[in-house]
């Protein structure tokens, strides 16, 4: 199993690695900030579903909770810091196999005394409420007096916004620290508890001051004798579904007493057992000439697992997961299109819960539609806990113009409605879950289709969809965006299909739906085989984008041009049409797909983290394997690349999901056709083997691909009929097929 390493301490990367090495379990995420303090370091601990508004007029924030891992460490009065003294050796490692973060340091103090420090921590996978940390310190030259100050620090904010009221802090029975907090607007209660145990006698004192509940620990270090501090901590909230009638306060105290007795190593062993099961069931293995490929895939799967709140269908996955405060922790279309597929094809129950999150907020989506003059359901572009629209009204100030621009996404980026409907259909195709589809699925499809029917207007004898924003957010307020129109058509078509399947006799909706399908304008390929992205895109002027492509992801073009100027040129943040070709490939011929991939890529800066992996999938399907692999490699670098600030505010959750998608939907070329699992492998020359698990219609399969052979093994479930390179096979045990494509 690959591990993520940091081999030197560089303060420029301090927040990037804090995101990359996040510990978590879907319930909570703990940024990998160092125990000791640094001025520019952003600490963060987040619990799924805990949102709050700082003021009534602001969107909700995913609340940055009080810190429980920070420490001030002194040796003979010298404060330990990697910015003073001398670092003789340094290694930090996130073990993806068991979720443990470990940091090993050999440090020489300004007084020339050497100390070896090992910091360890993990968020338990077997019990979602548990955080465990361990510090081992050895003085190498002489006896030394060590002082550690640690506890619960509620001075944390979300970029300066304070979200918590300190209701109660106390020390119980001389060693248990407990803080009870309440969010100022949403009214959620958070109970935190922590206690420390030591390997040798220690002098300990407690104090509460300035929103901090702290323990001060003093120990005499002997030469070459390790001193061990274990700190156990738990998190409970009023949203927890496993409290069994207890308050978070009572639950936190009882749980902590149990875990502190068990100790760090025993708790890690139990958690590691859960991780072992995860990797056994879900790991993708790649034999590549580049070791980085396996690391990138392992990393993406680890992060997808720890960002998904599978314990509670009331919550979903934010654009940064639980790794930072970017986008305020809000939920976008990213969840359905980029994150849900991993769960759908490995553990479909998690995909079901993510769709239930939307279903449980259908009332709010219908309210938004009505408020905007539409029928049906208009889901918010940015969602949090309540299901109301959370998109900020204005963007940050443009440093070129000095002005704030109104954020148009909530007003016009309506394709999210069809994205949710699309995922409902894909969920059913994979699972054949009739219970879900007859109720939640059908209701979601009907209300989203009502929205599109009311959203379209008549013009020159056709129905058109005006004033929208597609996935390409550099092109705003356009008419007949190809992605939006085709996805809306698919949405309504599928609603009618499932209404017929389940005998739904809503005659008015059926009649209006059929009229919509017959009359909706769908942009067709022109004489050059190019599908117009919208009514005006192909008539706009072009500029040389090579300089901006080299700086992709930086949005550097907005330093040279205003958003209005960019909107009037053939400049794409990401290509709508390429995204359409990925989601609905069967609607277009191979030559149209190839021509559009090439044309729109030339005009795409790839400033969106969602862009490269989708291009990788479409390029693989089009047979351009070398270009596909190039796109794949670049998509893996969005978070793991050398840019020191790429991930300061959290990881790019959707791009991590897209790495899995590129491997499975691109190189393995997995899809669902005619209710069968279909494969048409397109392995890059750099990969000699790709092996992965797949769940399909209740059966678990293991698929191993090389350039010459495919081996499909049924691990559990019913026999499965699959299609491999156009030929059908019934998998009863194992199928081995010779391949001819390379």
N, C-alpha and C positions, 0 to 999 in steps of 0.2 A: 504494500500500500504506500502511495506517495505521501510525502509530508511537505508542508509549506514552511520554508525556512527564511529567517532573517539573520544574516551572518555578521552584520555590522550595525552599530547604532548610528543613525543619521536623523537628526531632528527634523529634517525636511520631510521625511516619510512617516513621521510619528502618527499622524491621523490616518494616513492611507493604511498602514499596517493595523491600526486600531480597528478599522473596518474589516480588512482582509482576515484577521485572526479572531473574529468574533466567536465567542462561545454561546451556544444556545440550544434550544430544544423545541421551538415552535410556540412555547408559552412565553418564554422570555429570551431576550438577546442581550449579551453583555459585551460591549466593545472591549477590544484588547488594549485598553490604555494601560500604561505602566503603573505599577503600584505607587511609585514615587511621583511627585508633582513636577510638571514642566509647564511653562507659561502658555504655550500654544496648544497644549494637549486638550482634546475634547473627550471628556469622560461621557459614558452613556450606558444606561440600562433601561430597557424598554420591555413592557409587557403587552402582549397582543390585546387590543380592544380598549386600552386605557388612553382615551383621548380627552382633551379639555380645551376650551376656548379661553385665551388670556383675557380678552374683552369680548363684549357681545357682538361687535362688528367684525371680528377676525375669524378666519377658518380654524377648525380644530387642529391641535397638535397631538402627535403621539408623544405622550409625556415622558420626559427624561427624568427618571426616578432617582431617589437618593442613592449615592454611591456607597458600596459596601466592600470594595476591594482596595481602595486607596490607603496608603501607609506613609508615614514619615519615619524614616529609620536613621538613627544616629549611632555612631561609634566613637566613644570617648568625646562626645560633644560635636563631632563632625557630621554634618548632614550628608547622607548618602545621595549622590546624584551623579549621573553619567556625564554631566557637564563640568564636573570638577574632578580632581584627582586624575587617575589614569585607568583606562580600560585595557586590561591585559588580555582578556579574551571575552567574547560575547557570542551567544547563540540563542536565538529564540525560534521555537518550532511549534507549529500547530499540527498535532497528530490527527490527521483526518480519520484514521482508523478508529479512534476512541474518543475524539472530541476534546482531548486535553491540550491545554496551552502550557508550554514549559519554557522558562528563560534561565539560562546558565551564564553567570557572570563571574569573572575574576577581576577584582577591582582593587586598585591601590589608592588609599586615601591621600589627601594632601599632606598628611603626617607620615607618609611612606609605610603605612601598615596595610597588609594585604588581607582581603576577605573574599571568600567564595560564597556566592549567594545563588540559590536555586528557588525560583518562584514557579509554582504550579497552580492551575485552576481548571475547573470544568463546570459546566451546567449539566446536571444529571439528566440522562435520557430516560431512565426508568422511573424517575419521580420528578415531575416538571417544576416543582417548587424549589428545588435544592440548588444552591451554589456552594461549591467547596473550594477553598484555597489552602495552600501550604507553602510555607517559607522555611527553607533550611539554610542556616548561616554558619560558616566556619571561619574562625580567626586563624590565620596561618602563621603569624609572627610572634604574637604576644597576647596575654590576657587583655580583654577589652570590655568596657562597659557598653552594653547595647540598650538603646531605648527605642521602642516602637510605639507609635500613636496610630490607632486605627479604630474604626467603628462604623457608624452610620452618618453620612454627610448629606444633609438635605439642602445644601447650598446650590445644588445643580439646577440649571435652568435650560430652557430651549432657546438658544441664541438670545439669552437675556430675559426671556419671559418666564415669570414664576407661575407655576401651575398648582402648587400644593400648599395647603394649610397644615401646619404642624399641630395635630390634635393632642398627642400624648407621646412623651418619651420617658423611658424609665429603665432602671437596671433591676432585674429580678434575681433574688437569691444570690447576689454578689457576682454573677458572671454573665447573665443573659441580658443583652441589650435589645430593646424593642422600641420601634418607632411606629406610630400610627398616624397616617396622613390622609387628607381628603382633597380631591381635586376641587378647584374653586367654583367651577361652573357645572360640570357634569355630575359631581357628587359621588364619584367612586371612592371607596375606601381602600387604602393600601396598607398592609401590615408587613413590616420588615423586622426580622429578628436575626441576631448573630451572637456567637460566643466563641471564645478563643481557648484553646488548650495548649499546654506546653510540655516539652520533653524534659525540662528541668525546672527547679524552683525558680519562681519569678515573683517580682513585686508588682502588683497591679493596682491601679486607681482609675476611677471613672469620673467623668465630668460632662455636663451638658451646657453648651454655650453657642450662641449664634447659629442656630439650626444644625448643630452637630452634637451627636451623642458619641463620646469617645472613651476608649480605654487606653491608658498609658501603661506600658509594660516595660519593666527594667529587668535585665538579666546580666549576669557576669559570664562572659564567654571565656572558656579555657582554650588553649592552643590545640588545634587539630581535633577538637571535640565538637561535632555538629550540634547545633541548637535548633530545635524544630518548633515552629508555631503553626498550628492548624486552626483555621477560622472557618466555621460552618455558618451558612446563612440560608434563610428561607424567605420566600416572597409569597404572600397571599393577597387576594383582592376580593372586593365584594362582587365581582363578576364571575368568580370561580364557581364552576358547576359541581365541584366535588367536596363542598364544605359540610354536607350532611347536617345542615341546620346550625353549625357552629359559626361564630363570627370569625373574620380573618384574624382578629387579635388572639382569640383562644386557639385557633388552628395553628397559627405560627409558633406559639409557645410550645404546644405539645409536639409538633413535628420537629422542632429544633432540638428538643431534649433527646429524642430518639436518634437523630442523625449525628449529634455530637458524640454520643457514646460509640457509635459504629466506627467513626474515624474516617479520614480522607481515603486511605488506600482501599478499604472495604467498599466504600461508596463508589469509588472509581471502578472497581472490579464489576460491580453490578451494572453500572452505566455502560461500561465497555461491552458487556454481554448483549445489551440492546443494540449497540452500534454494530456488533458482529452480525447480528441477524439482519440488520438493514443492508449491510454490504453484501451479504450472502444473497439477498433477494433482489438487489437493485443495481449492483455495480456493473458498469461497462468496462470491458478490458480491451485495450488496443495494443497491438504489437506494431510500434511505429519507429521509424528511424530517428524521431525526435521525442525524447523523454517528456518534454513539456506537454505533449498532447495528452498523455495519461494524467499528468498532474492537473491540467486544466479541466478535464472531465471529472476527475475525482472531486476537485474543489467545487465545481458547479453542483454536483449531486449533494455534497455535504451542506452547502449553503441552501439549496432548495429544501432540504429536509428541515434545517433549523429555522427557516423563515416561515414555514407553513403551520398555522395554528390548527392542527388536525384534531385537537382536543375539543374544539367548540365551533359549531357551524355559524355562530353569530359573528365570527371574526373572519378576516380575509388577509391577503398578503399585500403589503404596501410596496411601493415602487423601490424602496430601499430595504425591504424585508424588515428585520429588527436590528439593523447594523448602524443606523444613524438617523439623523433628523431631516435629511433631504426630502423635499416635497412634503414635509410635515407628516410623513408616515402615511400618506393617503393612498387609496386603492384606485388603480386606473384599469384600462383595458388590458394592460400588461398581464394581469392575473389570468384572465380567460385565455388569451391567445398565446402567451409565452410560458406561463408557469403551470397551468392546469394540465397541459399535455403530458408532462413527465409523470404526474400522479395518475392520470387516466390510464396510461399504459404500464404502470407498475403497481399501483394500489388504488383502484378506482373509487373506493369509498372516500378517499380524500378529495378527489375531483367532485364527487357528489356533494360534499360539505361546502366546497367553495361555490358551487352553484346554489346551494341552499342559502348561502349568505345573500345572494342577489334576490332569491325568492322571498326571503324574510323582509326585504326592503322594497317589495313590489309596490306597496301602498305609497311610499314616498316617491317612487319613480312615476307613478300615475299622477301624483300631486304636482310634480314638476312639469309633466306634460300638460296638464290642465292649466297651470299657471302661465304657460307659454302659448296657449291657444291650440294645443294638439290633443288628440285622443290617445288612449293606450298608455304605454309606459315609456318615459324618457329618463333613463338612468343617468345619474350625475357623472360628469367627466371625472371628478375627484370625489371619492367617498371615504367616510370614516366609520364611526360606530352607528350613528343614527340613520344613515341612508340619505340624508339631505345633501344638497350640492355644497361642496367644500372648496371649490376652485376660488382662489383669491381674485378680487375684482381687478387689481392692477398688478403688473409685473414689477420687478425691481427697476430702479432708475437706470436708464440707458446712459452710460458714461460718455457717449459721443454726443447725444442730444440734450442730456440733462433732464429728460422728461420720463415720466412713467407712461407706459402704454397699457391700454385696457387689455385684459386677458380675454380672448375671444373663445377659448375652448369650451367653456360652459354654455356659451350661446350657440355654437355652431358645430362643434366636433361631436356630431351625433352618431357617428359610426359605431360607437360603443354599444348602442342598442342592438345592432345586428351582430356585433362580436359576441355578445352574451348569448344571443339566439343560436349562433353558429356552434358555440361550445355545448349548448344543450343538445343539439343534434349529434355532435360527435360523441358526446357522453353516451347517448342511447345506442349509437352504432357500435360502440365498443362493448357495452355492458348488456344490452337488451333488457335494461331495467324498466320493466313495464309499470311497476308501482310508481316510480318517480315520474315517468313520462306521462302517465295518465293524469296525474295531478299537477305537480310543480312544473314539469317540462311543458305540458300543453298550455298551461296558463301563461307561462313566460312567453311561449311562442305566439299565442293569440294577442297578448297585450302589446308585445313589441311589433307585431305586424299591424295592429291598429294604428300604432304611432306612424309607421311609414306610409300607410294609406292616407292618413290625414296630413302628413308632411308634404306629400307630392302635390303639385299644382298643374293645371292644364295650360299648355302652350303649344300653339300650332298643331292642334289635334293629338298631341301626345301628353303623357304625364312626365313631368320633370321634377328634379329635386334641386332647389336653389339655396344659395347662401350657406354653404357648408365648408368645413375643414376636414380633409382626409387625414390619414396618418402623417402625411408630409405637412408639418406645421410651418414651413416657410411659404406655403401657398394658402392664403386665407380668403374666406368669403368668395368662393367660386361656385359656379353652377355645374351640375351634372358631373361631379367628381366620380370617376370611373369606379373606384373602390367602393364608395358609398352606394352608388346606384346598384351595382351587381350584388353587393352584400344585402341590401334591402330587398332586392328581388328574391334572393335565396331565402331570406328570413320569411317572407310571405309565402313562398312556394312550400317551404317545410311546414309552416303552420297549417296550410290547407291539407297537406299530405297526412299529418298526424290527426287533424280533425276528422278526416275521412276514415283513418285507421281505427279510431276509437269511437266512431259514431257520434261525433259532436254535431248537433243540428243547428248551429248558429247560422241560419240561412243568410242573414244580412252580411255577416262577415265573409261568408263564402262568396257571395255575389260580388262584393266590393273587392275581395282578394283576387278573384279571377280577372276582374276588369283591370286591376293594378298590374297584374302579370302580363296581360295582353297589351297594355298601353304604355308601360314605363319605358322611357328612353334608356337604352343600354349602349354606351359608346362602342362602336365597332372599329376594327383595324382599318386604317386608311390604305391608300395604294402602296405605301412603303411598309405595310404590315404593322404600323405603330398604332396602338390604342391611345387615343388622346386622354391625358390625365383628367382634363376637364374641358369646358367649352373654349377656353382661351389659351391654355398653356402652350400649345404647339405654335401659336402665332407670336409668342413673346420673344424678345431678343435674347441671344445667348452671349455669354462671356467666357473667357478662359478661366476654368475652375481649378487648374492644376495646383496653384499655390494653396488654395483652401483645402483641397483633398489631402495635401501633405500634412496639414494641421487639423485633420478631421477630429471631431469631438470637442473642439475648442470654441465653436461658433464664432471663429475669427472673422467671418465675413460680415458680421454685424458691427465690427469696428470700422469697416470701410463703407458699408451701405446701411441705410435705415431699414427697418422691417418693411416699410412701404415700398422701398426701392427693390428689395429682394423679391417681394410679392409680384413685381411686374417683370421679372426675368425668369428664364428657364433654369432655376436653381432649386434643388431639392435637398431638404434635410434628410429625408429617406424617401424611397420611391413607392408611391401608392400603388402603381400598376404592378410592380414586382411583388408587392405584398399580396395583391389580388391573384397573381399567377401562382403564388404559394398556396393560398387558401382554397382556390377553386380552379385547379389546373385542368380539370376535364372539360372546361368550357372553351379551351383554346388549343389550337393546333401547335405542334412542336416548333414549326418555323416562326409562328407568331410569338411564341414564348421566347425563343432565342433572340429574335430581332428586338423585342421590347426590353429584355434583360440588358442587351448591349446598349441600346439607345438611352434608357433611363439611368443606367449606371454612369454613363458619361456626364450626365447632368446632376449627379448626386454627390454631395459633399460627405455624406455619412456622418453628419454631426449628431445623429441619433444613435444611441447605443444599441438600438433594436435593428439597425440596418444591415450590418455585415453578415450576420448569421442567416438572415432571410435570403440575401443574395447567394450565400453559399449553398443553401438548399435548392434554390431554383437553378443555379448553375450546374449543380450535380445532376439534377433531373434532366437538364438540357444536354448533358454529355460533356460539358466543359469541366472536367474533373480537376485539372490543374488550377484553373481560376477559382473553382469551388474551394479547394484546399487552402488557397491563398486567403480567401475571405474567411474561412474557418479559423485559420491561424490569427488573423487580425482581430476577429471577434473575441478570441481567448485573451487578447492583450488589453481589453477595455479596462478590466480591473487588475489583472496580473502583470500588465506592462510596466515600463520604466517611469511613466509620468508620475512624479511624486505627489501631485494633488488630484489624481484621477478619481479617487474614492474617499476623499476627506469626509464628506457628508453621508457616507454609506455606499454600499455596493449597488451595482446596477442589476437588480433582481431579474428583470426580463431578459437581459443579455445572458445571464447564467442559465436560465431556462432554455434560451435559444441555442446554447452550446450543446445541450442534450439533444435538442431538436435537429441540429445540423448533423449530428452523428447518426441519429435514428431515421429521420425523415429525409435526410440528404444522402449520406454515404450508403446506409443500408436501404434507403428509399422505401421505407415502410409506409403503407397507406391502407385505407379500407375501401375496397371496391366490391360492389355487388354483395355486400354483407360478408365479405371474406377479407382476411388479412392478406395483403399483397406485398411482395418484396421484389425489387428490381435493383440489385446491389450495384453501387458505383464507387467502389473503394479507391481512394487516391493511391498513387504508386508508392507513397511513403508508408502506407499501412499494409502489412502482410496479413493481418487478421483483425477482425472486429467481432467481439462476442458480447452478447447482452441478453437480459431477460425481457420478456414481454407478457403482459396480461391481456388476453383478448377473449371476450364473451365468457368469462368465468374460468378459462383455462390458462395455466401458467406454462409458458414456453421458454426454452433457452435456444438462442440462435447463434451459431458460429459461422462467420463468413471469411473466406479467403478469396484470392483472385481466381481460384480454380474450383472451389467447392463451397456448398452451403450445407450445413448440418442443422436440422431443426428437431429439437427433442421436446417431447411433452413431459413436463415435470409433474403436473397435476391437472385434474379436471377432465372434461369430456374430450373425445377426439375432435380435432379441428381440421376443417378444410381450408387450405391456404393456396395462394397463387404465387408461384415463383417464376419470374421472367415469362409470365403469360401462360404457364402450364399449371394445372391444378394438381394438388397432392393432398391426400388424407393423412394427417399425422395421428397415428394411433400410439406410437412409441417413439420412433426415430426415423427421420427421412434424411437421406444423404443424396445430394444432387450435384453433378458436375456442372460447372459454369463455363460459359463460352465468351463472356463479354470482354475479357482481356487475354 
